[in-house]
Amino acid sequence: MGKSRTRLGIAAGTALASLALALPAQAAQAVQGDSAEALTGKACTPSITVLQSLPGTADPQPWNHDTQVNGFGPLALSVGVSRKLPVYWLGTSVHRVPLPAGYTAGSVAAVNRFGLMVGTLTGPGLEPGAFSYRPGARAVRLLAGGGSAKDVNDQSRIVGDKRTQDGLVGVEWSGTAIRRELALPAQVRGLEAIGGINNAGEIVGNGYGATEDGGYDVALRWHADAAAPATELPPISPGDTYSRYTPADIDEKGHITGTYLFTREGYSHGVIWRPPYTNVTAAGLLADRMTGGFDDISPTTGVSVGTAAEEEAFPPEPVPLLQAQIWPGSGPVMALPHLAPMRWSAAYAVTDDDRVGGVSADTVGTPHPVIWNCALKQAYVPTPRT
């Protein structure tokens, strides 16, 4: 789960753009002051650090993923995207990842504890290209087979996918060479997405299958054994074409975080699978939101982060359309504060030392890459609307 590999307790960044925040006035229930320390063993001060962005005009639409923090590496290294370009940050300072000829955009998806980054490049007339990169290197290394790189573990095993004539194929790379294509169970007819990988070499994703009882979408988990096909995670419901489970990441204990989506009504919420994987646990929704999900889980502390959404704002108290959310593994899903009232935010990465990476819009709606420091101390349960 390279999105947030580091376990170090060193604060990411300088105080250049660190904003000490009080909890929003509408918070009805805050996390107790010692909850973060109890979970992480580290005292910390709640704040939001705003990271530098590349020059240019920001895309204000959150679904375009123009700017955001996607992962944490060693010490003060974080990775992501700025102005649609792959970048990394040392402290708050932004650094471009060099683009090969022909590529014009991309994103760093993840980084391991040794600073190996992975991601995807795009360019006009070119197929997407999976790449790896180390800070300060003169060039990226393109991975065999092209496609997209989604995650990297501390053994430098990289996972992602590539598109073939037969559809999407999951891939694990070792170095720049393909170690294996991820085999599917006989009844699973195709792959929909690859999520993350942990240090044990376990990989998660999701696909679609068919039996005599009908088609279905299903969450998948691959063992480290290169020859073994994926196993299906519950629930397995042939004939149910509306329920979709999408694992996003897997931690060092085998806990898998992700999202359940009921496509017929557009309803979604965060979920988690825990060994021995006999069932799935629903995390619930943030206050009275109708949708939400998780994108990352911390390496060992079981904290999931993601984004809650609202299709439209309505009286008596409108809410931001997107809200960064955090869940410590039990209890209610909680919100993380915004840079500005009534502006949107989203969370994509979380560490064992209680940092969360993502994006938040300022007072005029410009998105900024941000890190919530001591995130659980800032988390709160919003007051439900009446």
Salt bridges, closest charged atoms under 4 A:
GLU37 OE2 - LYS377 NZ 2.95
ASP59 OD2 - LYS84 NZ 3.08
ASP66 OD1 - LYS84 NZ 3.61
ASP151 OD2 - LYS3 NZ 3.91
ASP154 OD1 - ARG5 NE 2.84
ASP161 OD2 - LYS150 NZ 3.10
GLU172 OE2 - ARG157 NH1 3.45
GLU172 OE1 - ARG179 NH1 3.11
GLU172 OE1 - ARG180 NE 2.56
GLU181 OE2 - LYS162 NZ 2.87
GLU192 OE1 - ARG244 NE 3.88
GLU202 OE2 - ARG221 NH2 2.52
ASP217 OD1 - ARG244 NE 3.80
ASP249 OD1 - LYS3 NZ 3.94
ASP251 OD2 - HIS255 ND1 3.28
GLU252 OE2 - ARG5 NH2 2.01
ASP288 OD1 - ARG385 NH2 3.11
GLU310 OE1 - ARG385 NH2 2.85
ASP353 OD1 - ARG355 NE 3.05
ASP362 OD2 - HIS368 NE2 2.86
